[in-house]
């Protein structure tokens, strides 16, 4: 692997790590491109080529993964969870959740009961596909 490719991968990983850490914050492509020290267009193209999905879709999936955990493990309202994980409206949250998981947040909560299985296994088993 060339040093240029390694440098590009490091930049994309830096931005993805920022999304993982601050998924509930209002992150946009310009802010993520600044973290990676590249232009916005280059960031979007390179992120998709590196990780197989757009930055926006990755961030949505990351937020939905966290929401799945909160729906399974807490009794907080769906609206509270929606805002905690970074969505701006319950409608957008519900639509995005349904697109990624295949059912509404309320239906997911009814079907998903907390288990005594270690969290790492639960996360791997219930991780939404891209």
KEFI-457448 format. One line per field, with one value per atom (N, C-alpha, C, O): x, y, z; residue in one letter. Coordinates in pm, 1 decimal, always signed. Layout:
N
u <- X|... .
v <- Y|... .
w <- Z|... .
resn <- A|... .
# end
This chain:
130
u <- +84.5|+0.0|+89.9|+188.1|+55.4|+137.5|+115.5|+16.0|+209.6|+196.4|+79.7|+18.6|+48.4|-65.3|-196.7|-286.2|-207.8|-327.3|-338.9|-447.9|-228.0|-229.9|-273.0|-350.8|-222.8|-259.2|-408.9|-474.7|-462.3|-605.3|-687.8|-787.2|-646.1|-718.7|-717.7|-819.1|-604.7|-596.5|-692.3|-759.1|-697.8|-787.9|-934.2|-1011.9|-971.0|-1109.1|-1139.7|-1249.0|-1044.3|-1064.4|-1078.8|-1157.4|-1003.9|-1014.6|-1156.8|-1214.2|-1212.7|-1349.3|-1451.8|-1547.5|-1431.8|-1526.2|-1521.1|-1625.0|-1402.7|-1390.5|-1461.7|-1523.1|-1453.5|-1524.3|-1675.5|-1746.6|-1724.3|-1867.4|-1906.0|-2012.8|-1819.6|-1848.5|-1853.6|-1937.4|-1764.3|-1759.1|-1873.5|-1933.5|-1903.5|-1998.8|-2122.2|-2172.6|-2171.2|-2283.4|-2408.3|-2489.0|-2426.2|-2546.5|-2534.8|-2633.4|-2417.9|-2397.1|-2438.2|-2439.4|-2471.0|-2506.1|-2380.7|-2315.7|-2348.1|-2231.2|-2276.6|-2378.8|-2201.9|-2232.2|-2104.3|-1994.8|-2119.3|-2005.2|-1896.2|-1778.8|-1928.8|-1820.5|-1736.0|-1613.5|-1802.0|-1728.1|-1642.1|-1527.6|-1695.7|-1620.2|-1504.8|-1397.3|-1526.2|-1418.4|-1305.1|-1187.8|-1340.7|-1235.9|-1156.0|-1034.1|-1223.3|-1153.5|-1055.2|-944.4|-1097.1|-1012.0|-912.0|-824.7|-924.5|-835.1|-840.5|-737.8|-964.2|-985.6|-1108.2|-1181.5|-1130.1|-1248.8|-1373.9|-1365.6|-1488.7|-1614.4|-1642.8|-1678.3|-1627.0|-1654.2|-1558.1|-1599.1|-1431.7|-1332.6|-1362.6|-1348.7|-1403.1|-1435.0|-1549.4|-1539.0|-1656.6|-1772.5|-1737.0|-1773.3|-1665.7|-1625.5|-1533.5|-1552.7|-1433.9|-1334.3|-1392.7|-1359.4|-1479.0|-1542.8|-1624.8|-1618.5|-1701.1|-1783.6|-1696.1|-1726.9|-1588.9|-1499.0|-1430.5|-1406.6|-1399.2|-1328.1|-1419.5|-1382.9|-1538.7|-1626.2|-1752.2|-1826.9|-1777.3|-1890.4|-2024.5|-2127.3|-2025.8|-2148.7|-2113.5|-2000.0|-2212.6|-2186.6|-2169.0|-2213.9|-2104.2|-2090.1|-2225.9|-2241.5|-2322.4|-2454.9|-2519.0|-2575.3|-2510.1|-2570.3|-2498.2|-2562.1|-2366.2|-2290.6|-2336.0|-2358.2|-2349.5|-2390.8|-2533.0|-2560.8|-2622.1|-2758.2|-2756.2|-2823.9|-2679.3|-2672.6|-2615.2|-2662.7|-2514.7|-2453.9|-2555.8|-2562.5|-2634.8|-2738.2|-2846.2|-2893.7|-2884.3|-2986.9|-2934.9|-3010.8|-2808.9|-2752.0|-2763.6|-2800.9|-2731.9|-2742.5|-2888.2|-2918.3|-2978.2|-3120.5|-3171.2|-3253.2|-3123.3|-3164.0|-3126.8|-3206.8|-3006.2|-2963.1|-3053.7|-3098.1|-3081.1|-3164.1|-3307.4|-3369.6|-3360.0|-3495.0|-3501.1|-3600.1|-3395.2|-3389.1|-3368.8|-3432.4|-3280.9|-3233.2|-3295.4|-3273.4|-3372.3|-3432.9|-3582.5|-3633.5|-3650.8|-3794.3|-3823.7|-3936.8|-3722.4|-3739.4|-3827.1|-3835.0|-3892.1|-3983.7|-3904.7|-3787.0|-3972.2|-3910.8|-3868.8|-3764.3|-3948.2|-3914.9|-3787.5|-3701.9|-3774.3|-3651.3|-3529.2|-3425.0|-3543.1|-3432.5|-3398.8|-3281.5|-3500.3|-3481.3|-3388.7|-3292.5|-3417.1|-3336.4|-3200.7|-3102.2|-3194.4|-3066.4|-2963.4|-2844.8|-3007.4|-2911.3|-2882.3|-2802.9|-2946.5|-2907.7|-3003.2|-2969.2|-3120.8|-3217.9|-3292.4|-3312.6|-3333.1|-3398.7|-3548.5|-3610.3|-3609.3|-3754.4|-3791.2|-3723.9|-3898.5|-3942.8|-3981.1|-3961.6|-4035.3|-4073.2|-3952.8|-3954.1|-3849.0|-3726.0|-3663.2|-3615.5|-3663.7|-3608.8|-3683.2|-3621.5|-3815.4|-3895.6|-3876.1|-3862.5|-3874.9|-3857.6|-3719.2|-3706.7|-3616.0|-3479.4|-3463.2|-3404.0|-3515.0|-3507.9|-3574.1|-3518.3|-3693.3|-3766.1|-3691.2|-3688.8|-3630.2|-3552.6|-3434.8|-3406.0|-3367.6|-3246.1|-3278.0|-3219.1|-3370.8|-3399.2|-3508.7|-3508.4|-3602.1|-3708.9|-3838.6|-3937.0|-3840.8|-3963.5|-3951.9|-3843.0|-4064.8|-4067.1|-3996.8|-3979.4|-3956.5|-3894.5|-3985.5|-3938.4|-4113.2|-4206.2|-4218.1|-4219.3|-4227.0|-4233.5|-4103.8|-4106.7|-3991.2|-3862.4|-3857.8|-3813.4|-3903.3|-3901.4|-3988.5|-3949.5|-4104.8|-4193.8|-4129.9|-4144.3|-4059.2|-4000.7|-3868.0|-3831.7|-3795.6|-3661.4|-3666.7|-3685.8|-3649.8|-3646.2|-3501.1|-3417.4|-3469.5|-3332.0|-3294.5|-3375.8|-3172.0|-3126.0|-3004.0|-2944.0|-2967.8|-2849.6|-2725.1|-2622.0|-2733.9|-2621.4|-2525.9|-2571.6|-2394.9|-2300.6|-2329.5|-2370.1|-2307.6|-2338.6|-2269.2|-2328.0|-2144.0|-2071.8|-2144.0|-2145.9|-2203.8|-2277.2|-2407.8|-2445.1|-2476.9|-2601.5|-2578.4|-2654.8|-2473.1|-2444.0|-2411.3|-2457.0|-2333.2|-2296.7|-2419.4|-2434.4|-2505.7|-2622.4|-2728.8|-2794.6|-2746.2|-2854.3|-2808.3|-2888.6|-2680.8|-2627.9|-2703.2|-2712.9|-2756.6|-2827.3|-2730.7|-2616.5|-2776.8|-2691.0|-2689.6|-2778.1|-2587.7|-2570.1|-2673.4|-2672.3 .
v <- -116.5|+0.0|+124.0|+131.1|+218.6|+340.2|+431.8|+420.6|+520.7|+613.0|+709.6|+754.3|+742.0|+829.4|+760.7|+824.1|+631.6|+556.0|+545.4|+559.8|+520.5|+513.9|+646.9|+650.0|+755.8|+887.6|+913.1|+965.6|+876.7|+892.9|+809.5|+857.2|+684.1|+597.7|+655.3|+651.1|+708.4|+769.7|+888.1|+905.4|+968.6|+1084.0|+1039.9|+1098.4|+937.9|+888.6|+825.4|+843.6|+751.7|+692.9|+799.8|+784.0|+907.9|+1018.7|+1075.6|+1102.3|+1093.9|+1146.7|+1045.1|+1081.9|+918.6|+815.8|+803.6|+787.5|+811.0|+807.0|+925.9|+912.3|+1041.4|+1159.6|+1135.0|+1175.7|+1069.1|+1037.2|+938.2|+950.2|+840.5|+742.1|+807.0|+771.3|+901.6|+968.9|+1068.2|+1074.6|+1144.2|+1254.5|+1233.7|+1329.1|+1111.1|+1079.2|+1160.4|+1186.3|+1201.0|+1274.6|+1423.9|+1496.8|+1469.3|+1610.8|+1638.1|+1546.7|+1761.2|+1793.5|+1797.7|+1901.7|+1686.2|+1675.9|+1688.3|+1631.6|+1761.5|+1772.4|+1748.4|+1742.6|+1734.9|+1705.0|+1811.3|+1775.1|+1940.8|+2039.4|+2021.3|+2032.2|+1993.9|+1974.1|+1848.4|+1849.3|+1741.7|+1616.1|+1630.0|+1574.1|+1703.6|+1725.7|+1805.6|+1781.8|+1900.7|+1975.8|+1883.9|+1897.5|+1790.9|+1695.4|+1612.1|+1583.5|+1573.3|+1490.7|+1573.8|+1518.2|+1707.0|+1797.5|+1776.5|+1771.5|+1764.1|+1751.3|+1834.0|+1880.9|+1851.6|+1924.4|+1839.8|+1718.6|+1905.4|+1835.2|+1727.2|+1614.5|+1762.0|+1665.0|+1547.2|+1431.8|+1576.1|+1469.4|+1381.4|+1259.3|+1442.8|+1367.0|+1268.8|+1150.7|+1317.4|+1231.4|+1114.9|+1000.5|+1144.0|+1037.9|+936.3|+815.4|+986.3|+898.1|+817.0|+699.6|+877.9|+805.5|+689.2|+577.6|+716.6|+609.9|+499.2|+381.1|+535.8|+435.8|+353.5|+234.0|+417.7|+349.2|+259.9|+146.6|+309.2|+238.1|+179.7|+109.0|+207.5|+146.6|+214.3|+162.0|+328.8|+404.7|+551.2|+585.5|+637.3|+780.7|+817.4|+743.9|+930.0|+973.3|+991.0|+955.4|+1045.6|+1065.9|+933.2|+920.6|+835.4|+705.0|+635.5|+570.4|+648.9|+590.0|+652.2|+581.1|+783.5|+852.2|+811.8|+791.0|+800.7|+755.5|+615.3|+589.0|+525.9|+388.1|+384.2|+308.4|+464.3|+470.6|+518.7|+465.0|+619.5|+669.6|+564.8|+548.4|+494.7|+390.8|+276.2|+221.0|+239.8|+134.9|+173.5|+91.0|+298.1|+344.6|+346.0|+309.5|+387.3|+387.9|+246.3|+224.9|+150.4|+11.0|-33.8|-97.6|-0.6|-36.9|+27.7|-38.8|+157.7|+227.8|+174.9|+167.0|+139.1|+82.6|-53.2|-86.2|-130.8|-263.4|-255.4|-328.8|-166.9|-170.0|-66.8|-74.0|+28.8|+129.4|+136.1|+77.5|+208.5|+229.0|+374.9|+421.0|+446.7|+585.7|+593.0|+497.9|+706.2|+720.1|+723.2|+759.1|+685.2|+685.7|+828.1|+847.5|+925.9|+1065.1|+1108.4|+1173.5|+1073.0|+1106.0|+1041.9|+1105.7|+916.2|+844.4|+909.3|+923.7|+948.3|+1014.9|+1135.2|+1148.6|+1221.8|+1342.8|+1312.2|+1379.3|+1212.4|+1179.4|+1129.6|+1159.7|+1054.2|+998.8|+1093.3|+1060.5|+1211.2|+1311.4|+1339.5|+1416.5|+1280.7|+1311.4|+1439.1|+1468.1|+1515.0|+1642.9|+1634.4|+1726.8|+1524.2|+1510.5|+1362.8|+1276.2|+1334.9|+1195.4|+1130.9|+1010.8|+1209.9|+1155.1|+1106.8|+997.6|+1188.8|+1149.6|+1028.3|+936.5|+1029.2|+915.5|+786.9|+684.8|+792.0|+672.2|+620.7|+500.3|+712.0|+672.3|+611.2|+507.5|+675.3|+625.1|+491.8|+398.8|+481.7|+357.2|+243.7|+134.6|+270.4|+167.8|+127.8|+10.0|+224.2|+194.2|+102.0|+9.5|+126.9|+51.9|-80.5|-182.9|-80.2|-199.6|-286.5|-408.4|-224.3|-301.8|-299.0|-359.9|-229.8|-212.3|-82.6|-27.5|-35.8|+91.8|+78.0|-33.5|+189.4|+181.3|+115.1|+37.3|+145.6|+84.6|-65.9|-142.8|-108.2|-251.1|-320.4|-430.9|-256.2|-313.3|-331.2|-435.0|-231.1|-240.2|-355.9|-428.2|-374.0|-483.3|-620.2|-711.0|-634.3|-763.6|-791.7|-907.7|-687.5|-704.5|-697.2|-590.2|-809.7|-813.1|-815.5|-877.8|-748.8|-755.2|-899.6|-977.1|-933.4|-1069.9|-1071.5|-967.4|-1189.4|-1204.6|-1230.2|-1271.0|-1206.8|-1229.2|-1110.4|-996.8|-1133.6|-1020.7|-920.1|-956.9|-794.9|-686.3|-702.8|-671.1|-752.1|-764.9|-860.2|-836.5|-968.6|-1061.8|-998.9|-1013.4|-929.0|-863.5|-760.5|-753.0|-680.7|-577.4|-640.4|-591.9|-747.2|-812.3|-875.1|-867.1|-936.0|-1005.1|-908.3|-935.2|-793.9|-702.5|-584.8|-496.3|-580.2|-466.8|-456.2|-553.9|-337.1|-322.1|-328.4|-283.5|-383.2|-391.0|-256.2|-173.0|-236.6|-107.1|-84.2|+19.4 .
w <- +0.0|+0.0|+0.0|+73.9|-81.9|-93.4|+27.7|+99.2|+47.7|+161.1|+139.6|+236.7|+15.4|-12.9|+25.8|+81.7|-4.1|+32.3|+183.8|+239.1|+250.2|+396.6|+456.8|+552.2|+401.5|+451.0|+432.1|+521.9|+316.8|+289.6|+386.5|+441.3|+407.7|+500.9|+642.1|+711.8|+684.0|+817.5|+829.5|+931.5|+724.3|+726.6|+736.4|+811.9|+660.9|+665.3|+800.6|+854.1|+856.1|+987.9|+1095.0|+1188.3|+1082.3|+1177.2|+1175.8|+1281.3|+1057.6|+1045.9|+1096.7|+1164.8|+1063.8|+1110.8|+1262.9|+1326.9|+1320.7|+1466.6|+1530.5|+1636.3|+1466.8|+1517.6|+1514.4|+1606.2|+1410.2|+1401.9|+1510.7|+1570.7|+1536.4|+1640.3|+1778.7|+1861.5|+1803.1|+1933.5|+1952.0|+2059.3|+1849.6|+1862.1|+1775.2|+1715.9|+1766.9|+1678.1|+1710.5|+1621.1|+1835.3|+1874.0|+1844.0|+1855.2|+1806.7|+1774.9|+1629.9|+1547.5|+1599.3|+1459.8|+1372.2|+1360.7|+1311.9|+1223.8|+1079.3|+1040.7|+1000.8|+859.5|+779.1|+835.1|+649.6|+563.0|+572.3|+578.7|+573.4|+584.7|+712.6|+708.4|+824.7|+949.6|+943.1|+988.2|+888.2|+877.3|+779.0|+801.1|+671.3|+573.9|+637.3|+608.5|+724.0|+795.3|+887.0|+897.3|+953.3|+1040.4|+959.1|+1004.4|+837.5|+750.8|+670.1|+603.4|+676.1|+602.6|+451.7|+384.0|+400.2|+256.0|+217.7|+304.8|+88.2|+42.9|+67.4|+87.1|+65.9|+90.9|-12.9|+21.8|-139.8|-246.9|-238.6|-251.5|-217.2|-206.4|-84.8|-91.4|+24.4|+145.1|+119.3|+152.4|+60.8|+35.8|-55.9|-28.4|-165.1|-259.2|-192.2|-205.5|-120.6|-61.7|+53.3|+69.1|+133.2|+243.9|+189.1|+240.7|+84.8|+25.1|-33.5|-17.6|-100.0|-157.8|-48.7|-66.2|+63.0|+170.5|+252.5|+283.8|+288.3|+381.8|+319.2|+386.8|+191.9|+123.3|+145.7|+102.8|+211.5|+230.1|+248.8|+281.8|+227.2|+239.7|+387.4|+475.3|+414.5|+553.8|+623.2|+740.0|+551.6|+609.5|+649.1|+757.8|+560.8|+590.2|+705.7|+788.3|+711.8|+822.5|+954.3|+1052.3|+956.8|+1078.9|+1118.3|+1236.4|+1021.0|+1051.0|+1110.8|+1210.2|+1050.9|+1100.7|+1241.4|+1326.0|+1266.6|+1400.1|+1503.2|+1613.8|+1467.3|+1557.9|+1582.0|+1694.3|+1477.2|+1491.1|+1578.1|+1657.7|+1564.9|+1650.6|+1797.3|+1880.7|+1829.0|+1967.3|+2011.8|+2125.4|+1924.2|+1956.8|+1982.1|+2071.4|+1905.1|+1926.0|+2066.9|+2135.3|+2109.9|+2244.9|+2349.5|+2443.0|+2333.9|+2431.9|+2432.4|+2538.3|+2317.2|+2311.1|+2380.3|+2445.6|+2365.5|+2428.3|+2578.8|+2654.5|+2621.9|+2759.4|+2853.1|+2974.0|+2801.3|+2887.8|+2861.3|+2765.8|+2947.9|+2925.2|+2890.7|+2905.6|+2845.1|+2803.8|+2679.7|+2602.0|+2662.3|+2548.6|+2416.9|+2413.4|+2311.5|+2178.9|+2141.8|+2079.7|+2178.8|+2148.0|+2219.7|+2159.8|+2347.1|+2421.3|+2356.0|+2340.5|+2318.3|+2253.8|+2120.4|+2085.8|+2046.0|+1917.1|+1931.0|+1855.5|+2026.3|+2043.4|+2106.3|+2075.6|+2193.5|+2256.6|+2155.9|+2168.9|+2056.4|+1960.0|+1843.8|+1755.7|+1842.9|+1745.1|+1631.5|+1541.7|+1631.5|+1526.8|+1563.3|+1681.2|+1462.6|+1485.0|+1500.8|+1553.6|+1455.6|+1468.3|+1481.7|+1426.0|+1555.8|+1570.3|+1437.0|+1418.7|+1343.8|+1213.4|+1134.6|+1077.8|+1131.7|+1062.1|+1129.4|+1062.7|+1261.1|+1335.7|+1302.6|+1272.0|+1308.7|+1283.3|+1140.8|+1119.1|+1044.4|+903.8|+881.2|+816.1|+934.9|+918.3|+989.7|+934.8|+1110.5|+1187.4|+1109.4|+1097.6|+1056.5|+979.6|+853.2|+817.6|+784.9|+663.8|+695.6|+619.7|+806.7|+840.0|+907.1|+872.5|+1002.9|+1083.4|+1022.6|+1040.0|+951.4|+890.1|+967.4|+925.2|+1079.4|+1157.3|+1237.4|+1253.6|+1286.5|+1358.7|+1493.8|+1543.0|+1553.8|+1686.4|+1790.7|+1873.7|+1786.6|+1883.5|+1861.6|+1957.7|+1736.1|+1707.2|+1748.1|+1802.1|+1722.9|+1763.4|+1914.7|+1963.9|+1988.0|+2134.9|+2183.4|+2275.2|+2123.3|+2164.6|+2140.8|+2222.5|+2027.9|+1990.8|+2059.3|+2078.6|+2096.1|+2150.9|+2302.9|+2360.7|+2364.8|+2510.7|+2556.6|+2491.4|+2667.7|+2717.8|+2749.0|+2799.3|+2718.6|+2739.6|+2829.4|+2856.1|+2875.6|+2958.2|+2875.0|+2928.3|+2746.3|+2656.0|+2666.1|+2678.8|+2660.7|+2663.9|+2552.1|+2441.9|+2583.2|+2490.1|+2356.0|+2252.6|+2355.0|+2228.3|+2132.3|+2011.5|+2185.8|+2101.1|+2052.6|+1936.2|+2142.9|+2104.7|+1996.4|+1900.2|+2011.2|+1911.2|+1776.0|+1672.5|+1776.2|+1650.5|+1585.0|+1463.1|+1661.8|+1609.1|+1558.8|+1458.3|+1629.1|+1593.4|+1510.6|+1481.2|+1471.5|+1394.0|+1261.6|+1187.3|+1232.2|+1105.5|+987.6|+996.9|+879.8|+760.9|+691.5|+711.2|+610.1|+541.2|+436.7|+370.4 .
resn <- X|X|X|X|X|X|X|X|X|X|X|X|X|X|X|X|X|X|X|X|X|X|X|X|X|X|X|X|X|X|X|X|X|X|X|X|X|X|X|X|X|X|X|X|X|X|X|X|X|X|X|X|X|X|X|X|X|X|X|X|X|X|X|X|X|X|X|X|X|X|X|X|X|X|X|X|X|X|X|X|X|X|X|X|X|X|X|X|X|X|X|X|X|X|X|X|X|X|X|X|X|X|X|X|X|X|X|X|X|X|X|X|X|X|X|X|X|X|X|X|X|X|X|X|X|X|X|X|X|X|X|X|X|X|X|X|X|X|X|X|X|X|X|X|X|X|X|X|X|X|X|X|X|X|X|X|X|X|X|X|X|X|X|X|X|X|X|X|X|X|X|X|X|X|X|X|X|X|X|X|X|X|X|X|X|X|X|X|X|X|X|X|X|X|X|X|X|X|X|X|X|X|X|X|X|X|X|X|X|X|X|X|X|X|X|X|X|X|X|X|X|X|X|X|X|X|X|X|X|X|X|X|X|X|X|X|X|X|X|X|X|X|X|X|X|X|X|X|X|X|X|X|X|X|X|X|X|X|X|X|X|X|X|X|X|X|X|X|X|X|X|X|X|X|X|X|X|X|X|X|X|X|X|X|X|X|X|X|X|X|X|X|X|X|X|X|X|X|X|X|X|X|X|X|X|X|X|X|X|X|X|X|X|X|X|X|X|X|X|X|X|X|X|X|X|X|X|X|X|X|X|X|X|X|X|X|X|X|X|X|X|X|X|X|X|X|X|X|X|X|X|X|X|X|X|X|X|X|X|X|X|X|X|X|X|X|X|X|X|X|X|X|X|X|X|X|X|X|X|X|X|X|X|X|X|X|X|X|X|X|X|X|X|X|X|X|X|X|X|X|X|X|X|X|X|X|X|X|X|X|X|X|X|X|X|X|X|X|X|X|X|X|X|X|X|X|X|X|X|X|X|X|X|X|X|X|X|X|X|X|X|X|X|X|X|X|X|X|X|X|X|X|X|X|X|X|X|X|X|X|X|X|X|X|X|X|X|X|X|X|X|X|X|X|X|X|X|X|X|X|X|X|X|X|X|X|X|X|X|X|X|X|X|X|X|X|X|X|X|X|X|X|X|X|X|X|X|X|X|X|X|X|X|X|X|X|X|X|X|X .
# end
